[in-house]
């Protein structure tokens, strides 16, 4: 009988700090769905202005590969300062916005800063936790993050119904909380597991587009990773269409208030994730990210079909719960898949940065596609049907990929072989 994998004492110490940091940084996950709804309710945002806000996070993920280029060449404290300025501080400044243009400008900057989280997250996960327990660890960390998002969303929704200018207070508070989270990550960066980790050599390419050329070379040489990205590209089309249309659907057709919207889109969604995340994380350790993603993509076809027919807040709550069940597996495999496919620990941040950049590429097209079709036709049915097809096609592609053989990363991939210069 094989002994169950256990946490090393060093990993346990990192995990405690990591969970606390995730709780602080998880507040972003509440701001992302609130802001487009707030823009329509408080600033009378048009369809295209709403699209700019809903598209900002996924489209700006395109720059993750450039953030990784910067990450490989800088020390962690300087990198965290950049994140604090370009993400957290920009979110806080939305509280001072006087019009929709200021809201859009600040959030686009914050979204650009948010793209820098992926390389750091991948490096910490791959360097500080053994492969055999990484799914459970990520489940615990994400549960902390989602619990924070749920609480933030619940408070924000009720506060905004009481005072439509409440965002002027809670957004700066969220920025301060996030800076505390970045300080906790700074503490992790001094721990032996991270400080003595193997770091990838910075790429030798020169020029502005060198990171993109490096990304192209990785996808060309690692066909399994390329197939993984194709499957996620199809899923992303479905996901982005749904995300872009939901604020319009909630205001134009369902006429919801802040409380009803945040209860469905944030509170119930995050609560479902909290209840299932650690359990599904354990399942990922057993069956692998590919099979988990296949089942999750197929389940998600339920969501756009349901959105076509719901008529009120109760229906939205039911389908947001069903949506969350599918997204548990997606959220886990979104991060764990690229990390597992990386040939060694030193390349994990590069692989996740590539994966994140691909989000931006599909976001440029898919995010505006759904809203454009709705604006032209006045109907949600056509774009939501496209979303359902996207989820189904992604499930088929990932099922084919799951049948391909893969060599598991060595269990000892958290043992450093040289000393980082960090």
N, C-alpha and C positions, 0 to 999 in steps of 0.2 A: 504494500500500500504506500502511495506517495504522500509524504507529509504535506499538510496544508501550508501554503505560503504564509509567512508572517512578516510583520513590519520590523525593520531594524530600529534600534533605539534612536539612531540619527534621523531616520525617516519620520519617526513619530514626532520628534521635536520640530522638524520642518513642517509637518502636517498641521500642527496646532497653529503656527503662525500663518500658514497658507489658508486655513479655513477662516481665520479672522480677517485676513486681507480680502478674501473672496466676498465676505459679507459686506465689507465697505465698498468694494468695486461693483458689486451686484446691483447697486442703486441705478446704474446706467440702464439696466434691463427694464426698469420701470419708466424711465424718461423716454426711451425710444418709442413705445406705443402711445404714451400720453401726448407727446408733443404734436403730432399731426392732427389729433382730435382737438387739442387746445388751439391750434392754429386756425382751424375752421370755426370753432365756437367763439374764440376771443378776438381773433384778428381777421375774420372773414376771408380766410385763405381760399383762393380759387383752386380748381382741380390741378392745374399745373404746379401751383405753389405747394399744394399738399404733396404732389409727386416728388418735388425737390426734397422735401423733408423726409418722406418715407424712403426715398432712394439714397439719401446721403450716406447712411451707414453701409449698406451693401456696395454702393458704387465706390466709396472711398477705400473699401477693402482692397481695391486694385493696387493701392500704394503699399500694401503690406510687404511686398518683395523689396521695395526700396527701404522700408523700415528695417528689414532684415539685413540689408546691405550696410546700413548705419549701425545696427546692433552688433554686427561682427567686427566693427572697427572702433567701438567705443566702450567705455567702462559702464557698468550697470548704474552707478549713481547718476551719471550724466544722462543716461537713457531715461531714467525715471523722472528726472527734472523735465526733460522734453515732453514726456507723457503728461505730467502735471500741468504744464503750460498749455499744451495744444489740445488736451482732452478735458481735464477736470475744470480748469479755469474758464475755458470757453463755454462749457455747460453752465457754470455759475453766472456768466455774463448775460445769458439769455434772460435772467431775472430783471435786468435793466433795460430790456428791449422795449422800444416805443412803437414799433410797427413790424409788419411781417417780414420786411426786408432785413431788419436787424436779427430777427429770429432765425431766418434762413442762413444768414452769413455766419452767425455764431455756431449754429448746429453743423454746418458744413465743416467748419474748422474742428469742432469737437469730433466729428466723424472721422476726419483725417487722423487726428490723434488716436482715436480708438483703434485704428488699423495697426498701430504699433504694439498692441497687446499680444498678438499672436506669437511672434518670435520669442518673447520673454516667457509666455505661458508654456510653450513647447519645451523650452530649455529647462525650466523648473521641473515639469512633469517627467521628462525623460532622464534628467540627471539625478533627481532626488528620490525616486521611487522605483523599486524593482518591477520588471515587466509583468510578473505574475500577479501583482496586486494593483497595477496602475488603474484598471477599470474601476475598482472599488474606491480607490483614492479619489479619482476624478468624480465619482458619484458623490462622495462626501463633500468635496469642495464645491461642486455645483449645487448641492442641496443647500449649503450655506448661502451661496450666491442668490439662489432663487427664493429662499426664505426672506432675504433682505429685499429683493425686488417686490415680493408679494406685500410685505409690510409697507414699503414705500408707496406702492401703487394704491393700496387701501387708504392710507393717510391722504395722499394727494387727491384722490377722487372725491373724498368727503369734504376735504378742505376747499377744493375748487368749487364745489356746489354751494358752499357757504360763502366763499369769497373768490370771485373770478380772478382777482389779482394775487391769489395765494402763491402762484408760481414765482412771484418776486421775492418770496422768502424761502421756499423750500429748495429752489434750484441752487442758490448760493450755499445753503446748508449741505446739500448733496455734494457739491464741489469740495467742501471742507472735509466731509467724511471720506471721499475718495482719496484725498491727499494723505489721510491717515493710512488708508489701505496701501498706498504706494510706499509709505515709510515702513510698513510691515514687510513688504517685498524687499525693501532695502536690507532689512534685518536678515531675511532668508539668504540674500546674496553674500552675506559674510559667513554663512555656515559652511563647514568643511565640504559637505557633499556637493555644494554648488561652486564654492570658491576654487576647489581642486578638480573640477570636472574637466573632461576633454572638450575643448572648443574647436570647432571647425576652422580651418585656415580661411581667411577672407579670400574671396574669389579674385582672380588676377585680372579680370576684365576691366577695361577702362572705358570712360565715356558715360554719358547720362543714361543710356539704354543698356548698359552692361548687366544690371540685374535681370532685365527681361531676356537677354540672350542666355544668361545662365539658366533661367527658368525653362526656356525652350530646350536647352540641352538636356536637362534633367528629365523632362517629359519625353524627349525623344529616346533617351537611353533606358529609361525605366518604364516599359510598356504597361506593367501592372498598375503602376501609379497613374499613368495616363488614362487607362480604362476606368480607374476609380474616379478621376476627375470628370470624365465624360458622363458617368452615372450621376454624379452630384450636380453637374451642369443641368441635366434634365430635371432633377428634383428642384433645383434652384429656380427654374422658370416657373414651376407651379407655386413654389413658396412665395416668390416675389410678387406674382400677380395677386395672390390672396392678400398679402401684406399691404400692397398698394391700394387695393379696393376697399379694405375693411373700414378705414375711417370715413370714406364716402358713403359706404353702405349704412354705417351706424348713424350718420347724420342725415343723409338724404332720404333713406327709405325707412329706417327704424326709429329715427328721432329720439335717440337715447340721451340721457343726461350723463354727467361725468361719473357719478357713482355706479350706474348700471354698466357703463362701458368699461370702467376699470375693474369692476367685479368680474366681468366675463373675460376680458382680454388679459388682465394681469393677475388678479387674485386667484380665480379658479384655475387658470392656466398654470401659474406657478405652484399652487397647492398640489395639483396633480403631479407635477414634476417632482416635488419634494417627496411625495408618498412613494413614487416609483423609481426615482433616480438611483438610489443605492442598490436596489434589487436588480434593476436592469444592468447597472454597472458590473455586478457580479456575473450576470449572464454573459456580458461581453467578454469577460475573462475566460469563460468556458467555451462559447461558440464562435467567438471572433467578431470583429467589427463588420465584416462583409455580410454575413448572414443576418446580423442584427439590423443593418441598414436596409437589406432587402425587405424584411418584414415591415419595417417602419414606413418605407416609401409606399408599399402597397396599402397599408392602413390609412395613410394620409389622403388617398383618393376620396375617402368619405367626406373630408372637410369642404372642399369647394362645391361638391354636390349638395351638401347641407346648406351652405350659404345661399344657394340659388332659391331655396324655398322657405327659409325662416322668415317670420313675420313680426318678431318682437324680441325683447331682451332675454326672455326665457329660452327661446330657441338658440340665440347666440351663446348663451351660457352652456347649453347642452353640447353644442358643436365645438366650442372652445375646449371643453373637457376632452372630447373625442380627439380633437386636434392635438392636445397636449400629450395624450397617450402615445400617439405616433411620434411626436417630437422628442420624447424622452430618448428613444433610441437614436434619432438623428443627431441630437445634441451631443450624445456620447461619441458616436462614430465620426461626427464632424471633426472632432479633435483627435480622438484616439486612432482613427484610421491612418492619417498621414504619419503620425508618430510611429505606429507599428510598421508602416511600409518603409520608413527610413532605414537605410542599410546599417547605420550605427548611431549611437547617441549624439554624436557631434553634428549630424545632419538633420536632426529632428526639427530644429527651429527653421531651417531652410525649407523642408518639406511642408510644414504647416504654413509658412509664409506664402509658398506657392499656392497651396490650397486656398488660402484667404484671398490672394490676388485674383484667383479664378472667380471668386464671388463677385468682385468688382466688374470683371469682364461681362459676366452674365447679367449683372445688375444694370449696366448701361443700357442693355436692350430690353430685358424682361420687365423691369420696374415701370418703365413708361408705356410698355405695350398694353398692359391691362387697363391703365387709366385712359389711354388714347382710344381704345375700343369702346370703353364705357362712355367717354365724352362724345364720341361720334354717334353711337347707336342709342345711348340712354338706357342700355340694358346691361345687367351684370351677367347674364347667362352665357354669352359667347366667351368672354375672357375667363370665366370660372370653368367652363368646359375645357378650355385649353390647359388650364392649371391641372385639372384632373388627369388629362392625358399625359402631361408632363410627369406627374407622380407615378403613374402606371408604367410608363416607359423606363423611368429611373429604376423601378423595382426589377424589371426584366433585365436591364443592363447589369445591375449589381448582382443578380442571381447568377448570371453567366460568369461574372468575375469571382464569385465565391467558390465556384467549381475549380478554379485554377489553383495549383499548388503554391504554397507560400512557406518560406523558411522563417520560423519564429525567431525574433531577436534573442540574443543570448541573455540569460537571466542575470549575468554579471555586468550588464551594460551600465550600471550605476557606479562601477568601480573605475576611478580615474586612472588613465595611463600616462598622463602628463599633467603639469600644473598650469592652470589658466593664468593668463596675464591680467585677469580682471581684478 
